[in-house]
């Protein structure tokens, strides 16, 4: 049970980190339609009630894909339409299966991918995180 709670806390921290990154990329999107769609998707992902490891992973998977598109200053794939009402669909049905677990090694502090490079992750503190992300299109 304690291990599951730790996983959920890590997923919530990942979500907060991804959300903090959207503040960097959102203003760089030039296309007004794409900005509006990002706003709708970010609102959906922030407002979606998620409980448990499975739902939190699913939410984070959607946000990580949206963030990748935002870095390219556009939206694509499922984000070209406003999000549907109700729960998010299963990410595997939308994006396909996740990469093989062997492709990433996690030693607790660093992630080492197939290219053998390391990335050190610094998590934002929950106390310093703004609860009211507002994205204006």
C-alpha positions as CSV (number, residue, x, y, z in Angstrom):
1,X,0.0,0.0,0.0
2,X,2.8,2.4,0.9
3,X,4.5,1.6,-2.4
4,X,1.3,2.4,-4.3
5,X,1.0,5.8,-2.5
6,X,4.6,6.6,-3.4
7,X,3.9,5.8,-7.1
8,X,0.8,8.0,-7.0
9,X,2.8,10.8,-5.5
10,X,5.5,10.5,-8.1
11,X,2.8,10.6,-10.9
12,X,1.4,13.7,-9.3
13,X,4.9,15.3,-9.2
14,X,5.4,14.4,-12.8
15,X,2.1,16.0,-13.7
16,X,3.1,19.2,-11.9
17,X,6.5,19.2,-13.7
18,X,4.8,18.8,-17.1
19,X,2.3,21.5,-16.3
20,X,5.1,23.9,-15.3
21,X,6.7,23.2,-18.7
22,X,3.6,24.1,-20.5
23,X,3.9,27.7,-19.3
24,X,7.2,27.9,-21.3
25,X,5.8,26.5,-24.6
26,X,2.2,27.8,-24.6
27,X,3.1,31.4,-25.4
28,X,5.3,30.3,-28.3
29,X,2.4,28.8,-30.2
30,X,1.5,31.2,-33.0
31,X,-1.6,29.6,-34.5
32,X,-4.7,30.9,-32.6
33,X,-6.7,27.7,-33.3
34,X,-3.9,25.5,-31.9
35,X,-3.7,27.8,-28.8
36,X,-7.4,27.4,-28.3
37,X,-7.2,23.6,-28.6
38,X,-4.2,23.6,-26.1
39,X,-6.3,25.6,-23.7
40,X,-9.2,23.2,-24.0
41,X,-6.9,20.2,-23.5
42,X,-5.0,21.7,-20.6
43,X,-8.2,22.6,-18.9
44,X,-9.5,19.1,-19.4
45,X,-6.3,17.5,-18.0
46,X,-6.2,19.9,-15.0
47,X,-9.9,19.5,-14.3
48,X,-10.1,15.8,-14.7
49,X,-10.7,13.9,-11.5
50,X,-8.2,11.0,-11.5
51,X,-7.7,8.4,-8.8
52,X,-5.2,5.6,-8.6
53,X,-2.1,4.7,-10.5
54,X,-3.8,3.7,-13.8
55,X,-5.8,7.0,-14.2
56,X,-2.9,9.2,-13.2
57,X,-0.6,7.4,-15.7
58,X,-3.2,7.8,-18.4
59,X,-3.5,11.6,-17.6
60,X,0.2,12.1,-17.6
61,X,0.6,10.2,-20.9
62,X,-1.9,12.6,-22.5
63,X,-0.1,15.6,-21.0
64,X,3.3,14.4,-22.1
65,X,2.2,14.0,-25.7
66,X,0.5,17.4,-25.7
67,X,3.7,18.9,-24.3
68,X,5.8,17.4,-27.0
69,X,3.5,19.0,-29.6
70,X,3.6,22.3,-27.8
71,X,7.4,22.2,-28.0
72,X,6.9,22.1,-31.8
73,X,4.5,25.1,-31.5
74,X,1.5,23.1,-32.8
75,X,-1.0,20.4,-32.0
76,X,-1.5,17.2,-33.8
77,X,-3.1,13.8,-33.5
78,X,-6.0,13.6,-31.0
79,X,-5.3,17.2,-29.9
80,X,-6.6,18.6,-33.2
81,X,-10.1,18.2,-31.8
82,X,-11.5,19.5,-28.5
83,X,-11.5,16.9,-25.8
84,X,-14.7,14.9,-25.4
85,X,-16.8,15.2,-22.3
86,X,-16.3,12.5,-19.7
87,X,-13.3,10.5,-18.8
88,X,-10.2,10.4,-21.0
89,X,-9.9,7.5,-23.3
90,X,-7.2,4.9,-22.7
91,X,-3.9,6.4,-23.8
92,X,-2.8,3.1,-25.3
93,X,-5.9,3.2,-27.6
94,X,-4.9,6.7,-28.8
95,X,-1.1,6.6,-28.8
96,X,-0.3,2.9,-29.1
97,X,1.6,0.8,-26.6
98,X,4.3,2.4,-24.4
99,X,8.0,1.9,-25.3
100,X,9.6,-1.3,-23.9
101,X,10.6,-1.0,-20.3
102,X,14.1,-2.2,-21.1
103,X,14.8,1.0,-23.1
104,X,14.9,3.1,-19.9
105,X,16.7,2.4,-16.7
106,X,15.7,4.3,-13.6
107,X,18.3,4.3,-10.7
108,X,16.1,6.5,-8.5
109,X,17.7,9.8,-9.4
110,X,18.7,9.6,-13.1
111,X,17.0,8.2,-16.2
112,X,19.4,6.5,-18.5
113,X,18.0,5.8,-22.0
114,X,19.3,3.6,-24.8
115,X,21.7,6.3,-25.9
116,X,23.3,6.0,-22.4
117,X,22.9,9.7,-21.6
118,X,21.7,10.8,-18.2
119,X,19.1,13.4,-17.3
120,X,18.9,14.6,-13.7
121,X,15.3,15.7,-12.8
122,X,14.6,18.5,-10.3
123,X,11.1,18.5,-9.1
124,X,9.2,21.7,-8.4
125,X,8.1,22.1,-4.8
126,X,4.4,21.6,-4.3
127,X,4.4,24.7,-2.1
128,X,5.7,26.9,-4.9
129,X,3.3,25.5,-7.5
130,X,0.5,27.8,-8.6
131,X,-2.9,26.1,-8.2
132,X,-4.5,28.3,-10.8
133,X,-2.9,27.8,-14.2
134,X,-4.7,30.1,-16.6
135,X,-4.1,29.7,-20.3
136,X,-5.4,32.5,-22.5
137,X,-5.8,31.8,-26.2
